[in-house]
Amino acid sequence: MFADGFVRRVSAAAVCGGVVLVLACAAAAQATAPDRAHLDEVLKGLERGHGVGQVAVAPDGKRMAWIEGGHIEVAPLDDLKKAVQVTAATKADAKCEEGDLAWEPDSKALAFFSDCAAPEEQTDLYLSRLDGSASRRLTALKGYEDAPAFSPDGTRIAFLYVEGATRQAGALAAMKPPAGVIGEDGVEIQRVAVVQVNAETAVPAQVTPANLHVYEFDWAPDSMGLAYVAAAPPGENNWWVAKLYTQAMGGVATVVLAPAEVDGPLHGLQIAVPRWSPDGKAIAFIGGLMSDQGSTGGDVWMVAATGGAPQDLTPGRPTTPQWLEWGGKDYLYVSELAGGNSQLIRFKVAGEPGTATVTFGSPIFSIPGTVGDGRLEVSLSPTADHALFVFRASTFERPAEIYGAKPGTVMSPGLDGVIQLSHINDGVEPAWGKSVSLSWRSDKFRVQGWLMEPKDFDPARKYPLIVLVHGGPAAAVTAHWGAGVGLSAAAFSALGYFVLQPNPRGSYGQGEEFVQANRKDFGYGDLRDILAGVDVVEAHYPIDPERVGLTGWSYGGFMTMFDVTQTGRFKAAVAGAGIANWLSYYGENSIDQWMLPYFGASVYDDPAVYAKSSAINFIKQVKTPTLVVVGDRDGECPAPQSFEFWHALRAQGVPTELVVYPNEGHGFVDPEHRRDVLERAVEWFAKYMPARQ
C-alpha cells in the first residue's frame, strides 16, 4: 500500500552475497542508472506545489481551518487569502508541528495538537479561542495521541491515547525489537481519553477499559457516552476481530455487535467508522472485508444502539462506501469509491434498524481523483447543518486545493462541479505525463485502472511499461497529485515509462462482491485481471512487449513475487515488502488475524490453501530479474519473507538483490530510505528494460 524510497546510494552499507543493509545515505549511483543530473531534475519536478494537510470548516460555516506546512491557518470561508496563523507557540521563532484540528460545536474555539512544549518529543492538546489571546494547553501527556473530538455539548474533548507509547499505534509503524515474554511484555494499549475544555493543564481521564484497544470512536448525541470499535490487545493484530461497544461515561463497556457471532454476510468480517444517529437509537458503520486497519471499505450497515441483528443498507451496491456522517435522524451522507471516482451521496433511511428502507440520491459530486479532509479515509468536513462539505482534492493533473460541495445544488462531475475555495497551487503544472482511466473485462468482472503516459510522449516511439500494483488488497489506486518518493508512478512516467496502475479483484470501487472475489485465490484471478489490462494497453498504445516490468509494495509486493513465478511476461521486477511463503508468513507476522477471512481457515487447519498461493512453491519457474526491498522491523510483511524469496532466486541463478532498511516498519518514514528505494528501482528497471534503446 505504500510507495517508498530513494537516497543517493549508501555510504555505510554492509554487503554480503547480494544483501545490502542500508545504514546511511549517500554513495555513487550504478552505471546503469539514468543520467544523474537528469534524475535529480526529475526528482525536483516531483515536488512541485504545496501540500494541504487536514481541512476543517467551522460548524457555523463562517470560517475555515487547515494545515499547511505543519502550521494552522484560519480564515473567513469566503476569503481564504485573509488567513492568520494559529499556534501554541509563545515565541515568534518557535518551531512547532501542529495538527489534528477539532472545532468547538459553537465555532468559537479550535482544539489541536502541538509539540510546542516539547518540540519533536511530545504533543499536547491546546485550545485557541481565535481572539488573539494565547492558546491554552489542556494536557500534559506522555505517549501517542490522535483524533480529537468535542462532545456535542462542547464541554469535553475525547481523543485516542496510548500512555507511555514507544511507537505509533498500528501495524504500519516499525515493530519494537522482540524482547521478554512475547505478546505479554510491553504491550501498548490505545484507549479513549477525555479532558474538560475548561481544565487546567492535566493528564486526562482514560475512560475506556484498560483491557480494550480502541481503534475509532464517536460521541453519543447526548454527550453522555461513547460508541467505539475495540478489541483485546495487541491492537496491531486484533482489529480484524474487533467488536462494536457502547459505554456511558463512568459506566461499563457493553458489546453491541460482534461480527464473529452474527449470521449473514457480515460474519467474520471487519467494522469501522461507528456513527451514532442523532436520536440515539441506532449506530451506522462500514462493514466488509478489509485488509488494513484505516483502509476502510465495505457496505453501510446499521444496528440498534442497544444491540441486535445488523442490517445491510447497501447490499449489492456496485461501489465501495468508505466513510459516513448522519445528516439528521433520517439521512446518511456517504463517501464512496465508484470505479475510479470519489463521490459523495446522500440517502434516506426510513424505519428502525433491521427493517429500515433506503432511498438513494444522486451523487452530490463525483470526482476522478482523491478527496478527504485528512482524518479518516475519504472523510469530509461538514457544517453543522450539512449545507456544505469541505475537503481537499487533487487529480494526476491538478494539485491539491480546498473545495466545498453543497448538497441540493445541480453539479457537473469532476472538480469543475465543486466550489474551489483555495488557490494555493495556481499555475503549478505536473512534471509527469498525462493520465487516463481505463476499464476492461476479465472473467465476469469489469476492472478499472489508471494509465500514465511518459512525460513528453511521442506516439511514433516504442516505450516500456511498468505495472505498479497497489497494496491491500482491500484498497484502490485513485488519481492524486504528486509522487513523493518510493515506488512512484509519477517518477517512472517522468523518466520515460508508461505506468499502469490496475485495481484488480480484491480492490475497492466495484462493490463488495468484487472485493471478496480473491478469497482463497490470491495471485490467480487478480493476475488474470492485471494481464488483461496489460493486453489492453499493448493493443492501444506503443508498448514494447519485451520491456514490461512489474512492481508493488505489500500486497503489491506479494503480487510481484508470485506473478514472476506464473508468467515470463515481465522482464524486470521490484518487490517491496512482499510475501513469498504464506505458510511461514502465518507464524512470522504480527497481524495473522487478517488471514482467516481471506483464506477461510488457519494455516494449521488448511495448509493447502496457503501453499497454492505461495511463490516459493513455484520458484523454479522464475526467470525475471527481481530486486527485493524491505524494512527490518516490518510487522505486516516481515523481512524473513524477503530473505526467503531472495535466497531462492539466488540459488536458481536469477539476477537478484535484497536491500534491508534499518528501523523501518511496513510504511517507511525516513526520507532518505524512501528516496533510496526509488533510486534503486529506477536503476533496476533502467538496467533490464531501459526507457530508451
C-alpha positions in Angstrom: 0.0 0.0 0.0 2.9 2.3 0.5 5.3 3.8 -2.0 8.8 4.1 -0.6 12.2 5.0 -1.3 15.2 6.9 -2.7 18.5 8.4 -1.5 21.8 8.8 -3.0 23.4 5.4 -2.6 24.6 4.2 0.8 28.0 5.0 2.1 28.0 2.7 5.1 26.4 -0.4 3.6 27.1 -3.9 4.6 27.1 -6.2 1.6 27.1 -10.0 1.7 26.1 -12.2 -1.1 23.8 -9.7 -2.7 22.2 -8.5 0.6 22.6 -4.8 1.2 21.8 -3.4 4.7 21.2 0.4 4.3 22.8 2.2 7.2 23.2 5.7 6.0 22.6 7.7 2.9 24.9 8.7 0.0 27.2 6.8 -2.4 27.8 6.7 -6.1 25.0 5.5 -8.4 25.3 2.4 -10.6 26.4 2.8 -14.2 23.0 1.5 -15.3 21.2 4.5 -13.7 19.8 7.4 -15.8 22.0 10.5 -16.1 22.5 11.8 -12.6 21.7 15.4 -13.5 18.5 14.3 -15.3 17.4 12.1 -12.4 17.9 15.0 -9.9 16.0 17.3 -12.1 13.1 14.8 -12.3 13.0 14.5 -8.5 12.8 18.2 -8.1 9.9 18.3 -10.5 8.0 15.8 -8.5 8.0 18.2 -5.6 6.0 20.9 -7.4 3.2 22.5 -5.5 2.4 23.0 -1.8 0.7 20.2 0.2 -2.5 20.7 2.1 -3.0 18.9 5.3 -6.2 18.5 7.3 -9.0 20.9 6.5 -11.9 21.7 8.8 -14.8 24.0 8.3 -16.4 25.7 11.4 -19.8 24.2 12.3 -21.5 27.6 11.6 -19.9 27.7 8.1 -18.2 31.1 8.6 -14.5 30.1 8.9 -12.1 27.5 7.7 -9.0 26.0 9.3 -6.4 24.0 7.6 -2.9 22.7 7.9 -0.2 24.0 5.6 3.5 23.2 6.1 2.9 22.0 9.7 1.1 25.2 10.7 -2.6 26.0 11.3 -4.2 28.6 9.1 -7.7 30.1 9.9 -9.6 32.4 7.5 -13.1 33.5 6.6 -14.7 30.9 4.5 -15.4 33.4 1.7 -11.8 34.6 1.5 -9.0 32.2 2.4 -6.4 34.8 1.4 -7.1 36.5 4.7 -5.7 33.6 6.7 -4.0 34.1 10.0 -1.8 31.6 11.7 -2.9 29.9 14.9 -0.3 28.4 17.1 0.6 27.2 20.6 4.0 28.9 20.3 4.8 31.8 22.7 7.8 33.0 20.8 7.9 34.2 17.2 10.8 32.0 16.2 9.4 28.8 17.8 9.3 25.8 15.5 6.3 23.7 16.3 4.5 21.0 14.5 0.7 21.3 14.8 -2.3 19.5 13.5 -5.3 17.3 14.3 -7.9 20.0 14.2 -11.3 20.0 16.0 -13.8 22.8 16.1 -15.8 23.6 19.2 -19.5 23.0 18.4 -20.3 26.7 18.8 -17.5 27.6 16.3 -15.8 29.9 18.9 -12.7 27.8 19.5 -10.4 25.4 17.8 -8.6 22.5 19.5 -5.4 21.0 18.1 -2.3 19.0 19.0 1.0 20.8 19.1 4.6 19.9 20.2 5.5 23.4 21.2 6.0 22.4 24.9 8.4 19.7 23.9 9.5 20.1 20.2 9.8 16.8 18.3 9.3 14.9 21.6 5.7 15.1 22.8 2.5 16.7 21.5 -0.3 18.0 23.7 -3.8 19.2 23.3 -4.3 23.0 23.1 -7.3 25.3 22.7 -7.4 28.6 20.9 -10.3 31.0 21.3 -9.3 32.6 18.0 -9.5 36.1 19.6 -5.8 36.9 19.6 -5.2 35.5 23.1 -2.6 32.8 23.7 -3.6 29.2 23.0 -4.2 27.3 26.3 -2.5 24.0 26.9 -5.1 21.4 28.1 -3.0 18.3 28.7 0.4 17.1 29.9 0.7 13.8 28.0 3.3 11.1 27.8 2.6 8.9 24.9 0.9 8.8 21.5 -2.4 10.6 20.8 -4.8 11.1 17.8 -8.3 12.0 16.6 -9.6 14.8 19.0 -13.3 15.3 19.0 -15.5 17.6 21.0 -18.5 16.3 22.8 -21.8 17.6 21.2 -22.3 19.9 24.2 -18.8 21.4 23.9 -17.7 20.7 27.4 -15.2 17.9 26.8 -12.7 16.7 24.2 -12.1 13.0 23.7 -9.1 11.5 21.8 -7.2 8.3 21.3 -4.3 7.9 23.7 -1.5 5.3 24.2 0.0 6.2 27.5 3.8 5.6 27.6 3.9 4.7 23.9 7.2 3.9 22.3 5.9 3.8 18.8 2.9 5.0 16.8 -0.1 2.7 17.2 -0.9 0.3 14.4 0.8 -2.4 12.3 2.3 0.0 9.8 4.8 1.5 12.2 8.1 -0.2 13.0 7.6 -3.0 15.5 9.6 -2.9 18.7 12.6 -5.3 18.7 11.3 -8.6 20.3 12.2 -9.0 23.9 10.7 -10.5 27.0 7.6 -12.6 27.1 6.2 -12.1 23.5 2.6 -10.9 23.5 2.6 -10.1 27.2 5.5 -7.7 28.0 5.4 -4.2 26.8 2.0 -4.4 25.1 0.8 -0.8 24.3 -3.0 -0.2 24.5 -4.8 2.6 22.8 -7.8 4.0 24.9 -10.1 6.9 24.7 -9.1 9.8 27.0 -11.2 12.7 27.9 -10.3 16.2 29.1 -12.5 19.0 30.2 -12.4 22.1 28.0 -12.1 24.4 31.0 -9.4 22.2 32.7 -6.0 23.4 33.8 -3.1 21.5 32.2 -3.5 17.9 33.4 -3.3 14.3 32.5 -6.8 13.5 31.1 -9.0 10.7 32.3 -8.9 7.4 30.4 -12.5 6.4 30.2 -12.4 3.1 28.2 -11.3 -0.2 29.8 -7.6 -0.9 30.2 -8.0 -4.3 28.5 -9.5 -3.0 25.3 -7.6 -1.4 22.4 -9.8 1.2 20.8 -9.5 2.0 17.1 -12.2 4.5 16.4 -14.9 6.2 18.4 -17.9 8.5 18.3 -19.7 10.6 20.9 -23.3 9.8 21.9 -25.6 12.6 20.8 -26.4 13.5 24.4 -22.6 13.7 25.3 -23.1 11.1 28.0 -21.3 8.2 26.4 -19.3 6.8 23.5 -19.6 4.2 20.7 -16.3 2.6 19.7 -14.7 -0.2 17.8 -12.3 -2.2 20.0 -10.6 -5.5 20.7 -8.4 -7.1 23.2 -4.7 -6.3 22.8 -2.4 -6.5 20.9 -4.0 -3.8 18.9 -2.0 -4.1 15.7 -3.3 -7.7 15.3 -6.9 -7.8 16.7 -8.6 -5.1 14.6 -9.8 -7.9 12.4 -11.8 -9.4 15.3 -12.9 -6.1 16.8 -16.4 -5.6 18.3 -18.7 -2.6 18.5 -19.2 -1.2 22.0 -21.2 1.5 23.7 -20.3 2.9 27.1 -21.8 5.6 29.3 -19.4 8.0 31.0 -18.4 6.3 34.2 -20.1 3.1 33.1 -19.1 -0.3 31.8 -18.4 -1.3 28.2 -21.3 -3.1 26.5 -21.0 -5.2 23.3 -23.4 -4.1 20.7 -22.1 -6.2 17.8 -19.6 -8.9 17.5 -19.1 -9.8 13.7 -17.7 -13.2 14.6 -21.0 -14.1 16.3 -23.6 -12.9 13.7 -25.0 -14.7 10.8 -25.1 -13.5 7.2 -22.6 -11.6 5.0 -21.1 -9.7 7.9 -20.0 -12.8 9.7 -16.3 -12.8 10.4 -15.6 -9.5 8.6 -14.5 -6.1 9.9 -16.3 -3.0 11.1 -15.2 0.6 11.2 -16.4 4.3 11.3 -19.1 3.9 14.0 -21.6 6.8 13.9 -24.3 7.3 16.5 -27.6 8.5 15.0 -28.8 11.9 16.2 -31.8 10.4 18.0 -29.5 7.9 19.8 -31.4 4.8 18.6 -29.0 3.4 16.0 -25.4 3.2 15.1 -24.3 3.2 11.5 -20.9 1.8 10.4 -18.9 0.4 7.5 -18.7 -3.4 7.4 -16.8 -5.6 4.9 -13.7 -7.4 4.0 -10.8 -5.1 4.9 -7.1 -5.9 4.8 -5.6 -3.0 6.7 -7.0 -1.0 9.6 -7.5 2.5 8.4 -8.1 1.4 4.8 -11.9 1.2 5.2 -14.4 -0.1 2.7 -17.5 -2.3 2.5 -21.2 -1.8 2.8 -23.1 0.7 5.1 -24.7 -1.2 8.0 -26.9 -0.1 10.8 -27.6 -1.7 14.2 -29.8 -0.7 17.1 -27.7 1.1 19.8 -28.9 -1.5 22.3 -27.8 -4.4 20.1 -29.5 -6.9 17.8 -29.1 -8.1 14.2 -27.3 -5.6 12.0 -28.9 -4.5 8.7 -27.0 -4.0 5.4 -28.3 -0.8 3.9 -26.4 -1.1 0.7 -26.5 -4.7 -0.4 -25.3 -5.2 -4.0 -24.3 -1.6 -4.5 -21.6 -1.5 -7.2 -19.5 0.9 -5.2 -17.4 0.9 -2.0 -18.7 3.1 0.8 -15.7 4.3 3.0 -17.0 7.0 5.4 -20.3 8.2 6.6 -22.0 11.0 8.5 -25.6 11.4 9.8 -27.4 14.4 8.4 -30.4 14.3 10.7 -32.0 11.1 12.0 -33.4 10.1 8.6 -30.4 10.8 6.3 -26.9 9.5 5.8 -24.1 11.1 3.8 -21.7 8.6 2.4 -18.3 9.0 0.8 -17.7 6.1 -1.6 -15.4 4.9 -4.4 -17.2 4.3 -7.7 -14.9 2.8 -10.3 -12.1 5.4 -10.4 -14.2 8.2 -9.0 -14.5 9.5 -5.4 -18.1 10.6 -4.8 -20.5 11.8 -2.1 -24.1 10.6 -1.9 -27.0 11.2 0.4 -29.6 8.6 1.1 -32.8 8.5 3.2 -33.2 5.9 5.9 -36.8 5.2 7.0 -37.7 2.9 9.8 -35.9 1.1 12.6 -32.7 -1.0 12.3 -33.5 -4.3 10.9 -36.5 -3.2 8.8 -35.3 0.2 7.5 -35.9 1.1 3.9 -33.3 3.1 1.9 -33.7 5.6 -0.9 -30.5 6.6 -2.7 -30.0 10.1 -4.1 -27.8 11.1 -7.0 -24.2 11.9 -6.3 -23.5 15.3 -4.8 -20.2 15.2 -6.5 -18.2 12.6 -8.5 -14.5 13.4 -8.9 -11.9 11.3 -10.8 -9.4 12.0 -8.1 -8.7 11.7 -4.4 -10.7 13.6 -1.8 -10.7 13.8 2.0 -10.3 16.2 5.0 -7.2 14.5 6.4 -8.8 12.5 9.2 -10.2 9.1 8.2 -10.1 7.7 4.7 -12.1 10.0 2.4 -13.7 11.7 5.4 -15.2 15.1 4.7 -15.7 18.2 7.0 -19.4 19.3 7.2 -21.0 22.3 8.6 -23.5 21.6 11.5 -26.5 21.9 9.1 -24.8 19.8 6.4 -25.4 22.6 3.9 -21.7 22.5 3.0 -19.0 19.7 2.9 -15.3 20.9 2.8 -12.4 18.7 1.7 -9.1 18.8 -0.1 -8.9 17.2 -3.6 -6.4 16.5 -6.3 -6.0 14.5 -9.5 -3.0 13.5 -11.5 -3.3 16.7 -13.5 -4.4 19.2 -10.7 -2.6 19.8 -7.4 -4.3 19.8 -4.1 -6.7 22.6 -3.3 -9.5 23.1 -0.8 -13.0 22.6 -2.2 -16.6 22.7 -1.0 -19.7 20.9 -2.1 -23.3 21.9 -1.4 -26.0 19.2 -1.3 -29.1 20.1 -3.2 -27.5 22.0 -6.0 -27.0 20.8 -9.5 -23.4 19.9 -10.1 -21.4 18.6 -13.0 -18.9 15.8 -12.5 -15.3 16.5 -11.6 -13.5 19.3 -9.9 -15.3 21.8 -12.2 -18.5 20.9 -10.5 -17.5 21.8 -6.9 -16.5 25.1 -5.3 -12.8 25.8 -5.3 -12.1 27.7 -2.0 -8.3 28.0 -2.1 -5.7 28.9 -4.8 -2.6 27.7 -3.1 -1.2 26.0 -6.2 -2.4 28.2 -9.1 -0.3 27.7 -12.1 1.5 24.6 -11.0 1.8 22.0 -13.8 2.7 18.3 -13.5 6.2 17.1 -14.2 4.9 13.7 -15.4 2.7 12.6 -18.3 -1.0 12.6 -18.9 -3.3 10.0 -17.3 -6.4 8.2 -18.4 -8.8 5.9 -16.6 -9.2 2.6 -18.4 -11.6 -0.3 -17.9 -11.5 -3.8 -19.3 -13.2 -7.1 -19.0 -11.7 -10.0 -17.1 -13.7 -13.1 -16.4 -17.1 -11.8 -15.3 -15.8 -8.5 -13.9 -15.3 -5.0 -15.2 -11.8 -3.9 -14.0 -10.7 -0.3 -13.7 -7.2 1.1 -13.7 -5.1 4.2 -14.4 -2.6 4.5 -17.2 0.0 7.3 -17.0 1.8 8.2 -20.2 5.5 9.0 -20.3 6.4 12.6 -20.0 6.7 14.2 -23.5 5.0 11.2 -25.0 5.8 10.7 -28.7 3.3 8.3 -30.4 5.9 7.4 -33.0 8.2 5.8 -30.4 8.0 2.4 -28.7 8.0 2.7 -24.9 8.5 0.3 -21.9 5.6 -0.3 -19.5 5.8 -0.6 -15.7 2.8 -2.2 -13.9 2.5 -0.9 -10.4 0.2 -2.9 -8.1 -1.2 -1.3 -5.1 -1.1 -2.6 -1.5 -4.0 -4.0 0.3 -5.5 -5.9 -1.4 -8.6 -4.2 0.0 -7.6 -0.7 -1.2 -7.5 1.1 -4.6 -5.5 3.5 -6.6 -7.2 6.8 -7.1 -5.9 9.7 -9.1 -3.8 12.1 -7.0 -1.3 14.8 -7.3 2.4 14.3 -6.6 4.7 11.5 -6.3 6.6 11.7 -3.0 9.4 9.1 -3.4 9.5 5.4 -3.5 7.7 3.2 -6.0 6.2 6.2 -7.7 4.1 6.2 -10.9 4.8 9.9 -11.5 8.6 9.3 -11.2 8.6 6.4 -13.6 6.5 8.5 -16.0 8.8 11.4 -15.8 11.7 9.1 -16.7 10.0 7.9 -19.8 7.9 4.9 -18.9 4.2 4.1 -19.4 2.8 3.2 -16.0 -0.3 1.0 -15.5 -1.9 1.1 -12.0 -4.7 -1.6 -12.0 -7.4 -2.1 -9.5 -7.8 -5.9 -9.8 -10.4 -8.0 -8.0 -9.9 -7.5 -4.3 -9.8 -3.8 -4.8 -12.4 -1.2 -3.7 -14.7 0.7 -6.1 -16.7 -2.1 -7.8 -18.8 -3.4 -4.9 -18.3 -5.9 -2.1 -18.6 -9.0 -4.4 -15.6 -7.7 -6.3 -13.7 -7.0 -3.1 -14.3 -10.6 -2.0 -13.5 -12.2 -5.3 -9.9 -13.1 -4.4 -10.7 -15.0 -1.2 -8.9 -18.4 -1.2 -7.5 -17.3 -4.6 -4.6 -14.9 -4.1 -2.5 -14.5 -7.1 -4.7 -16.2 -9.7 -7.8 -14.2 -10.6 -6.1 -10.9 -9.7 -3.2 -11.8 -12.0 -5.6 -12.5 -14.8 -7.1 -9.1 -14.3 -3.7 -7.5 -14.4 -2.6 -9.3 -17.6 -5.9 -8.4 -19.3 -5.1 -4.8 -18.5 -1.6 -5.2 -20.0 -3.2 -6.7 -23.1 -5.5 -3.6 -23.5 -2.6 -1.2 -23.0 -0.4 -3.0 -25.5 -3.3 -3.1 -28.0 -3.9 0.7 -27.9 -0.5 2.3 -27.0 3.0 1.9 -28.5 4.3 -0.5 -25.9 7.4 -2.7 -26.4 6.3 -6.1 -25.1 9.9 -7.0 -24.4 10.1 -4.1 -21.9 7.3 -4.7 -19.5 8.1 -4.6 -15.8 6.3 -5.2 -12.5 6.5 -3.7 -9.1 4.5 -3.1 -5.9 4.5 -2.8 -2.1 2.8 -5.0 0.5 0.1 -6.9 -1.4 1.7 -5.4 -4.5 5.0 -6.9 -3.3 3.4 -10.3 -2.9 1.9 -10.0 -6.4 5.3 -9.1 -7.8 6.9 -12.2 -6.1 4.1 -14.5 -7.1 3.5 -13.2 -10.6 7.1 -13.8 -11.8 6.6 -17.4 -10.9 3.5 -17.7 -13.0 4.4 -15.8 -16.2 7.5 -14.7 -18.1 5.8 -11.6 -19.4 7.6 -9.3 -17.1 11.3 -8.6 -17.9 12.2 -6.9 -14.6 10.6 -6.7 -11.2 10.9 -4.8 -7.9 9.2 -6.4 -4.9 8.6 -4.1 -1.9 7.7 -5.6 1.5 6.4 -8.8 -0.2 5.3 -12.2 0.9 7.0 -15.3 -0.6 5.6 -18.1 1.5 2.1 -17.9 3.1 2.8 -20.9 5.3 5.9 -19.5 7.1 4.4 -16.0 7.0 1.5 -17.1 9.1 3.8 -17.7 12.1 6.1 -14.7 11.5 3.8 -11.7 11.1 2.1 -9.5 13.8 -1.3 -9.5 12.1 -2.3 -13.1 11.5 -5.9 -12.3 12.3 -6.4 -10.7 8.9 -5.7 -14.0 7.1 -8.7 -16.0 8.3 -11.4 -14.1 6.4 -9.2 -14.3 3.2 -8.0 -17.9 3.5 -11.0 -19.4 5.3 -9.0 -21.2 7.9 -5.7 -21.1 9.8 -2.6 -22.5 8.1 -2.7 -25.3 10.6 -6.2 -26.3 9.5 -5.9 -25.9 5.8 -2.2 -25.6 4.7 -3.1 -26.4 1.1 -5.0 -23.1 0.5 -1.9 -21.2 1.7 0.5 -23.3 -0.3 -1.2 -22.8 -3.6 -0.6 -19.0 -3.4 3.0 -19.2 -2.2 5.6 -18.0 -4.7 8.2 -20.2 -3.1 6.5 -23.3 -4.3 6.9 -22.2 -7.9 10.3 -20.6 -7.6 12.0 -22.8 -10.2 9.8 -21.2 -12.9 11.2 -17.7 -12.3 13.5 -16.1 -14.9 12.7 -12.4 -14.2 15.5 -10.3 -12.6 14.0 -9.2 -9.3 15.1 -6.5 -6.8 13.7 -7.1 -3.2 13.4 -4.3 -0.6 12.0 -4.4 3.0 12.3 -2.8 6.4 13.9 -4.8 9.2 11.1 -4.1 11.7 8.2 -4.7 9.4 5.4 -6.5 11.3 2.9 -6.7 8.4 5.3 -8.3 5.9 8.3 -9.4 7.9 11.8 -9.3 6.5 12.3 -13.1 6.5 9.8 -13.3 3.7 12.1 -11.2 1.5 15.1 -13.1 2.6 13.4 -16.4 1.7 12.5 -15.1 -1.8 15.9 -13.6 -2.5 17.7 -16.7 -1.3 15.7 -18.9 -3.6 16.2 -16.7 -6.6 20.0 -16.6 -5.9 20.0 -20.4 -5.6 18.3 -20.6 -9.1 20.8 -18.2 -10.7 18.2 -15.5 -11.3 19.6 -11.9 -11.1 18.5 -10.5 -7.7 19.4 -8.2 -4.9 18.0 -7.8 -1.4 18.1 -4.4 0.4 17.1 -4.3 4.1 16.4 -0.9 5.7 17.1 -0.5 9.4 14.5 0.8 11.9 11.8 0.8 9.3 8.3 -0.8 9.6 5.8 -1.5 6.8 5.4 2.2 6.0 8.9 3.8 5.7 9.3 7.1 7.5 13.0 8.0 6.8 13.0 10.3 3.7 16.5 9.0 2.8 15.3 5.4 2.8 12.2 6.3 0.8 14.4 8.1 -1.7 16.8 5.1 -1.8 14.0 2.7 -2.8 13.1 4.9 -5.7 16.7 5.2 -6.9 17.3 1.5 -6.7 14.1 0.7 -8.5 14.9 3.2 -11.3 18.4 1.7 -11.7 16.9 -1.8 -11.8 14.4 -1.0 -14.5 17.0 1.0 -16.4 19.3 -2.0 -16.5 16.8 -4.6 -17.6 14.3 -2.6 -19.6 15.6 0.9 -20.3 13.3 3.8 -21.2 15.3 4.4 -24.4 17.0 1.9 -26.6 
